[in-house]
């Protein structure tokens, strides 16, 4: 067992809160799982593996509900998925040196925090005109974000959704549905890449406990409306957490490059 009982209880509570908050706004919480795991674990194979599994658990329920309620159509999402899945697999297969992994992780956390916070200041309104883009844009975005998601162990939705909202690709609800499905398939692909590269590391006691925590939190976040904290408020709080931990990681590992 990698964590003491007290540490495991504390991180389970953190994962439960993250899953509840993120699922309520259409994300899986992968970036915050990584942020929390880096505070307790040093092995980056375990960090990547646990974050992907927890991400997968949370977005599975969200994706099901989006499709069930008619907010998602597979044919609209295929251009993003066709390129993101193989690129996420390739990204997860890379054996990065530990300090390079943490520098990439820290940078990704900072960027994702900025994207998440920025999304709260400009939302796609019902009366705003949607934009039309060449089909290759979807393939390029899917591939680029898929590769990054595989490298650092997140589903990539936290990057994709703000970009598509900024581009006015479609209505917000459809973008949220795409982000959820994008996270789902890339998390599966990323796990497959870790298995192929013999880098999957799931300490069973910690993994089971954290999966249970995010399963309960994710289902709670999907099904209830949070009264005290608006979706924008949730995004700003989680963005602050991710930003602080990302900066902390960079401060620790960037000097190793010089």
N, C-alpha and C positions, 0 to 999 in steps of 0.2 A: 504494500500500500504506500503510495507516494506522499499522501497527505495525512496529517493527524486528523483525529475525529473532529476537533474544533475547527480546523481549517476547512475540512470537507463540508461541514454544516454551513460555515460562512459563505463559501463559494457557491453552494447549492442555493442559498437565499439570493445571492447576487444573480445567478443564472435564472432563477424563477422570476425575479423582477424584470430582468432584461427581456426574457421571452414574453412576458405579459405586455410590456410596453411596445416592443418591436412588432409583435404580431398584430397589435391593435392598429398599426399604421402600414401593414403590408410587408414588413421585412422579417428576416429570420433571426437577426441578432448576431450574426457571425463575427462582425468586427468587435462588438463588445465582449463576446465570449473570448476572443483572442486577447483583448485588453485585460480581462480579468485573469485569464489563465497565466499570462506572463507575470502576474504578481505572485503566483503561487508555485508555478512549475518552471523548470529550467530546460527540460528536454523539448526541443522544438518539434520533433516528430509527434510526440504526445499532444502538444498544443494544437498542431494542425489537424490531427486525427479527431480529437474530441470536439473541436469547434465545428468541423464539417458534419459530424454525426448529429450534434445538437441542432445545427442549422437545418438539416434534413428533416428532423422530427418536427420542428416548428412549422416549416413551410408546407409540409405535406397536407396538414389540415387546412391551411389558408388556400392552397391551390385547389383543393377539392371543392371548397365553398365558392370560390370564384367561378369555376366551371359550372357548378350546380346552379348558380344564380344567373348564368348567361353573360357574365362579364368577360369571359375568355373564349377565344376561338383559336384552335390549334394552328390553322392555316395562316393566321396573322402573325403568329409567333415563330413559325418555322425558320425564316431567314436569320433571326438572332440565334436560334438554337443550333442550326446546322453548323455554324462556325464556332460557337462558344463551347460546345461539348468536346470536340477533339482538342481544342486549345486548352481547355481546363484540364483535360487528361494529361496533355504534354507538360503544362505548367506544374502539375502535382508530381510528375515523374522526375523533375529536376532534383538532383542532390545538391542543394545549396550549402555552402559553408555556413556555420551557425551565425557568425557575425553579419554576413551578408543577408541571411534570412531575416534577422531582427531589424536590420536597417531598412529592408524592403517593407517589412511588416509595419515598422514605425511610420515610415513615409506614407504607406497606404492608409493607416489609421488617421493620420493628420488630414490627408486629402479627403477621406470619406467623411470626417467630421465637418470639414468646410462645406462639402457638397450637401450633407444632411442639414446643416444650419442654414445654408443658402436657400434650400428648398422651402424653408418656412417663410421667406420674405416675398416670394413671388409664386403664387399658385395659378394653375391654369384655370381661368374662369370659364363659366358656361358660355359666355358671349364672345370669347376670344376665338378668332379664326384659326383653324388647324392648318398646319403647313404640310406640303407634299414634298417628299425627298426621293432621289433616285434609289432604286432597290438595293444597290451595292452598299449604301450607307448602313443599312441594317446588318449586312454581313460583316462589314468592317467593325462596327461597334460591338457586335456579338463576339467576334474573334478576339479583339483587343481586351475586352473586359473578361472574357473567359480565360485567357492566358494569365492575367493578373490574379483572378480569383483562384486559379489552380496553384499559383506560386505561393500565395500567402494563406490559403485555407479559408476563404470566404466564398459565398455564392455569387457575389458581384452585383446583386440588386441595388445595394446602397449607392453604387456608382451609376448604374443604368437608369434608375428612375429619375434622379435629378436632371440628368442629361436630356432624357426624352421629354420631361416637363419643360425644360428650357427651350427645346427645339419645337415644342407644340406638336409632337408626333401624334397624339390622340388625347382623348379625355383622360382625366386623372385616374378614374376607376379602372380603365383598361390598362393604363401604364402600371398601376399597382398590381393588377392581375398578372401582367407580363413579368414584372419584377419577381413576384412570388414563384412563378413557374420557372423563370430563369435561374433563380437560386436553387430550386429543387433539382433540375437536371444537371447543373454545374456542380452541386454538392455530390451527387451520385458519381459524376465523371471524375471529380477530384479524388474521391475515395478510391475509385478504380485505379487511378494513377498512383496513389500511395501503395495500394496492394501490389501493382505491377512492379513498382520500384522497391518493394520490400521495405517500405518505410511506415506502414500502418502500425501505430502503437496505441492500443486502447487498454490501459490498465483497468481491469474489469470492475473493481469496486467503485472507483471514481466515475467511470463511464456510466454505469448503471444508475448511480445516484444522480448524476447531472442530467441524464436523459429523462429520468422521472421528473426532475424539477422543471425542465423546459417543456415537457409534455403537458404537465398541469398548467404551467404559466401560459403556454401557447394557446391551449384550448380556452383558458379563461380570457385572454386578451382578444381572441377572435369573437367570442360570444357575448361579451358585455361591453357596454359603453362606459368609458371612464368619465366620471362626473367632475372630478376636481382638476384634472389636467387635460387640456385640449391636445389634439394630435400635434399641433405645432409646438406646444409646450413639451410634450414627450420627446419630440425630435431634438429640441434645443438642449434638454437635460442630457440625453444620451450623447449628443454631439460633444458636449463639454467633457463628459467622461472619456470618450474615445480620444479627443484631442489631447487631454492632459496625459493619458497613458502613452499615446503615440510620441509626444514630446519627451517623456521620461525615457522611453526606449531609445530614442535617437541620441539623447544626451549620454546614455550609457555606452552605446555601441559605435557611434560615429567616430570617436577618437581612435578606434582600432584600425581605421582605414589609413591613418597617417603615422 
